[in-house]
Amino acid sequence: MKKILCFLILFMPVAGWAKVYTLSQCIDTAYANSIDLRMEQLNNQQKQLLYRQAWYNLTPNISGFLNESLSFGRSTGVDNIIRAQNIANTNMGVNASIVLFDGLAMKFNIEEAKASVLASEANMEAVRRNLALNITSMYLDVLLKKELVVVAQAQLNETEQQIERIRAKVQAHRLPEGELYEIQSQYSKEQYQLLQKKNDLRIALLNLTQAMDIPYEEDFDIIVPSEEELEGPLLPERDQVWQTALTHRPEIREAEYSLQAEQTALKGQKAAYSPQLSAQAGVSTGYFHQIGADNTAFGRQLADNLMTSVSVSLSIPIYNRMQTPTQVKRQLVAIENARLKLEQQKKSIRKEIDQAYYNALAAQSEKMAAQQAERSTAEAARYASEKYDAGRGTMYEYSQAKQNHLQAVSEQLQARYNYLFKVRILEYYMGL
């Protein structure tokens, strides 16, 4: 994938870090281990073999034969006289035949097989893209969980420092001992929250390894990109997404190639109305051996009995119990069905793009609002901390401000990664 969140893909080498993955490495690993993708690849191989066979059908059909027979008792000899004798007879030769004209049926079969190969390749690409999108979603979820752990750890460290400051003030009899108990209670609560965030991160890593179809190990990890790389791409226009999807979406291409294959198959069915002209050629010889009698030498007999033949035959269809008209009508139904599938696929993609676009638009607004909320609560938390240190605020006000800021940071991070994924979905529809 050329532009799958290029801001996430680091191009630095990771030699020696076999269990630390970039996004591209996660996707490549999932490609290598995906059973669904391998099944599609095998299906494509079958289509390729059928396409190759359609070309081979243009070549002659060549076969050889060798026949050995023994006769005992009364039989016809080489002089065409029936008498009591034992005879050994050997016949051998080569026959060849080729179709000279069949109403272009073989030509249409080649075109149909080619369209089937292209449809199979488009379907295989759709499986790859769906898998890449799923991996990208889980990769972003891991990044989110990592940042939430960092935020929770920073909050815990700050509270730990606050405990030391309050302990010093309590020992100096500048604050009541209850203030220390309250901040220690807050510390225990934040420890629990940090533990939850770490468990959430472990589950996110587990989900990613399962999607990659590799065993989960404790040292498995991903590379965290820089802040600049996480700014994210711009939101594309909806009509631009739709117009690009018409030519790049593998689901639409697969439906178009399937329709093309059915239309070509109809031409092949109609070719059965045409006469078929074919040519045959053969070379044969034989050896006749009468047991107990003088026989002509083997080589001499092969030369004397050599026979070549060439023939041309024309087969004219007259009536085949209505099989050809029935096949043509069935193919017309198949074409209409393929046309409806194509139309349905386009409508489905259009609906999905509209939904994805407005989801991304909403995510963009939520991201901006969450960023503003994070800045506001950060200032409020800073003010509450200074006010508490100056003895003009309560522990409750300080703790509440910290919790509000922590909640805002979490929402801001979630909004950021939600926006990144929503834009990635639009890029997915554009084939990027």
N, C-alpha and C positions, 0 to 999 in steps of 0.2 A: 504494500500500500504506500503510494508515493507521498501522501500528505496526511497520514493518520496522526493528527496532533503532533506536527513536526516540532512543536515547542516542547514535547515530552521526550523526544528521541535524542539521546546524547550520543555523539559520535566518538567519544573517547573510548579507547580499548578497555576491556574488562578482563584481560587475561589474568588468570589466577583467582578470579572471583566467579567461579563457575555457577554459584548459586545466587548471584546478584544480577538481576535481569533488567534490561531496558524494555520499553514497550515493544519495540520491534522484535527483540529476542523472545518475549512472551508470545507474541503472535506467531513467529516462526516455529516455536516449539509446539504450539497448539496445532499449527498446520501439519507438522510432522507426525503428531500423535492422534489426530482426529480420525476416528473410524468412519464417520459420515463422509468426510472428504475423500478418504481412500476408496470408499464404495463408489462415489461419483467418478473418481479417476478410473476405476475398473469399468464402470459403465461407459465412460468415454473411450476406453481402449476397445471395447466391443464395437462401438459405433465406428471407430477407425478401421477395424478389421472388416466390417461390412462395406465400408466405403472402398477399401482396397480391393475387396472381392468384386465389387461392381465394375471396377476397371478390368480385373482379370477376366471377367465374363466376355470381354471383347476379343480375347485371344482364342485360337483354335483349341478344340478338344481332341487330344491325341491319346490313343490307347494301343497297346500291343496284345497279341494273343498267341498262345501256344497250346496245341491240342495233340494229345497222344492217345491212340486207340488200338486195341488188340481184338482180333476176331479169330474164333476157333470153329472148325467145321466148314460147312458149305458157305462160301462167301464169294463176292465178286472180286476178281483179281484185276491187275493193271491192264490186262487185255480185254476187260469187260466180259469175261466168261465166268460163269458160276461153277465152282468145283469145290471139292473137299480140300481145304488148305487152311493153314494158319498164317494170319497176316498181321503185321504191325504197320500202322499208318501214322505219320507225323505231319501236322499242319501248323504253320506259324505265319505271322504277318503283323503289319501296323496299319491302323485306320486313323484317319483324321477327318474332322468336320468343323465347319465354321459357319456362323450365321452372317449372311451378307446384308440382309435387310429384315428388320422386324418391326417396322413402323416407328423406329427410334425409341423403342421400349427400353433398350439397354442404356441409351443416352439419358433418358429421363430417370432411370434407376440410379445412375451415377449422381445426377443433380439432387435427387431425393436423399441419397445417402450422405452427400456433402452437407445439405441443410440439417440433417439429423446430427451430424458431428458438431456443427456450429451451435445448435440448440443445446447439445450436451455440454459443450464448453462454457456456454453462457450460464447454464444451471450450476456447473461446477464453480464458476466465479461467484455466483450468488451465495453458495455455501461458504466459500472462503470469506466473503465480505461479512456475512452474518456472524461467522466465527470471530473475525477481527473486531467487529463492533462489540460483541459480548466480552472479549478479552479487554478491550479498551475501557468498557464500563467498569469491570472489576479492578483494572489497574488504577483508574481514577478513584475508586472507592478505597483502595489501599492507601493512596496518597492522602485522601481526606482523613482516614483513620490515623495515619501517621501524624498529621498536623494537629489533630485533636489530642493525641497523646502528648505532643510537645507543649501545647497550650496548658493542658492539665498539669504537666510536670512543672511548668513555669509558675503556675498559680500556687502549687504546693511549695515550691522553693520560696516564693514571696511570703507565704503564710509562715513558713518555718523561720524566716528572718524576723517576721513580725512577732513571733512567739518569743524570740530572744530579746527583742526590745521591750516587750511587755514584762517579761520575767525580770529584767533589770529594774524596770520602774516599780514593780511589785516589791522587790527586795529593798528598794530605796523608799518604800512606803509612799510612793507618789500615785499609785493606782491600787484599788482593792484587789484582793486575790481572786475574786470572782471573774475579773476581766481575763485573767490567765486561763481559767477553766473554760471560758467561752471560746477563746481563740484556739485552745487545744481541741475543743469539740469541733470547731470549724476545720482544723487540721485533719482530724480523723475522717470527717466527711469528705474532704478533698482527696485523702488517700484512697478511700473507697471509689470515688469517681475516677481517679487515675487507674485503678485496677480494672474498672469497667472498660475504660478506653483501651487499655492494653489487651483485654480479652476480645474487644471488638476488632482490634487490629489483627490479632491472631486468626480470628474467624475469617476476616477479609482476605488474609494471605492464604488460608486454607481453601477458600472459594476460588481464588485465582489459580492455585496449583491444580485443583480438580478440573477447572475449565481447560487448563493446559494438559491435563491427563498425565501428570507426573506425581510421584509420591511427595507428600508434604514432610519437610524436615525443619527443625527449629532454626537452622541457619539460612533458610530460604529468605530472600529479601529482594527489593527492587530499588533502582536508582531514583533518588529524589531530584527532580530538576530545580533550577534556580527560580527565583521570583520573577525574573524577566521572562523566562520561558513559560511561566504559568499565566501570563497576561491574557492569553487566549486570542483566537482569530476574531475578525469582525463578522457580524451577522450578515449573511448574504441576502439578497432580495428574493422574495418568494417566486416571482416569475422566472428569475434566473435559475433557481433550483429546478423548477418544473421543466423549462426548456432543455436544461442539461440532462435531466433525468430521462427524457424521451430518447436520447441517443446513447446514454451511458448505463442505464439501469439494466443489469443482466436479466432480470425477470421479464422486462419488456422485450429485450433481444431474443430471449429464449422463446417467448410466445410468437414473435415475428418469424423466427426460423422454423418453428413448428408449423405455422401456417404455410410458409413457403414449401416445406416438405410435403404437406398434404396436397397443395396445388400441383406440385410436380408429380406426385403419385397419381393424380387424376389423368395427367397426360400419358403416363405409363399404362394406366388401365385402358384408355381409349386406343392405345396402340394395338391392342388385341384385335381391333376391327380390321387391321391391315394384313395383307398377305405376308407370309414369311418366306424369304428366299435364303436357301442355304446350299453349301457345297460340301461334297464329301470326296475323299481320296483314300486309296488303300493300296498296299503292297503285300502280297502273300506268296508263299511257296510251300512245298511239302516233300515228304520222303516216304516212299512205299517200299516195304520190305516183306517179301514172301519167305517164310521160314522154310529152310530145306531146299531152296531153289537159288539159281544164280540171279542176282539182282544188280541193277545198274549202280554204279558208285554213288555214294552219298552226295558228294559235291556236284556230280553231273546231274543228279536228279533235282537238286535245289535250283540249279541254273535252268534246267529244262522246264520245271514246273513254276517258274517265276511268273507272277501275274500282277499287273497294275490296273487300277481302275480309277476313273474320275467321273463324278456325277453331280448334277445340279438338280435341286428339287424345289418346287414352289408349293407351299401350303396355303390354301385359300379358305379362310373361315367362312362357313355358311350358317351353321346353327350348332351351338354348344349348350343347348338346354338353358338358354338365357343367362348363362353365367356372366358373360361380359357386361351386358346391360345392367345386371344386378350389382356387379362390382362398381360400375361407374356411378350408379345412384347412391350406393353406400359411401363412395368417396366424396360425393357432393355433400352428403350429410356431415362427413368428417371435416370437410373444409369449413362449412358453416359453424360447426362446433369450435374449431380452432380460431375462427374469426371472432366469435363471441368471447372466447378465453382471452384473446388479445385485448379486446375492448374492456373486458372486466379487469384485466391487469392494469391497464392505463388508468381506469377510474379508481381502482384501489390505491395505486401509487399516488394519484392526485390527492385523494383524501388523506393519506398518510403524510404527504408533504405539507398540506395545509395545517394539519394538527401539529406536526413537528415544528413548523415555522412559528405558529402562535405560542407553542410551548417554549420555544427558544426566546421569543420576544418577551414573554412573561418572565422567564428566567433572567433575562438581561435587566429588566426592571427590578426584580427581587435582589439581584446582585448589587445594583446601585443603592437600593434602599438599605440593604444589609451593611454595606460599607459605611453609609452615613450613620447607621445605628451603632456600629462598632466604634466609630470615632467619638460619638456623643457619650456612650457608656464608658469609654476609656477615660474621657475627661472627667466624667462624674466619679469614677472610681479613684482617679488621682486626687480629686478635690476631697473626697470622703476620707482618703488615707491621710492627707495633710491635716484635715480638720480633726481626725481622731488623734493623731500624734500631738496636736496642739492642745488636746484636752477639751475641745469644743464639740466633739461628736461622740456618739455611742458605738459600742461594738456591733450592735445590730445594724446601724446605718452603714458601717464600714463593710460588714459581711454581705449585706444586701447589695451594695454597690459592686462588690467583687463578683458576686453571683450573676448580677445583671450583665456585667462586662463579659464574664465567661460565656454566658448564654449568647450574647451578641457576637462574640468571636466565633463560636460554634456555628451559629446561623450564617455568618458571613462566609465561613469556609464552605459550608454546605451549598450556599448560593453560588459560590465561585465554581465549584466542581459540577454542580448541576448545570450551570450555564455552559461550561466546557463540553459536557456530554451532549447537551441539546444541540449545540453548534456542530458537534461531531456527527450527530445523526443527519443533519442537513448536508454535510459534506459527504456522508455515506450515500445519500440519495443522488448526489451530483457525481458520484463515482470517483471522488478524490481519495 
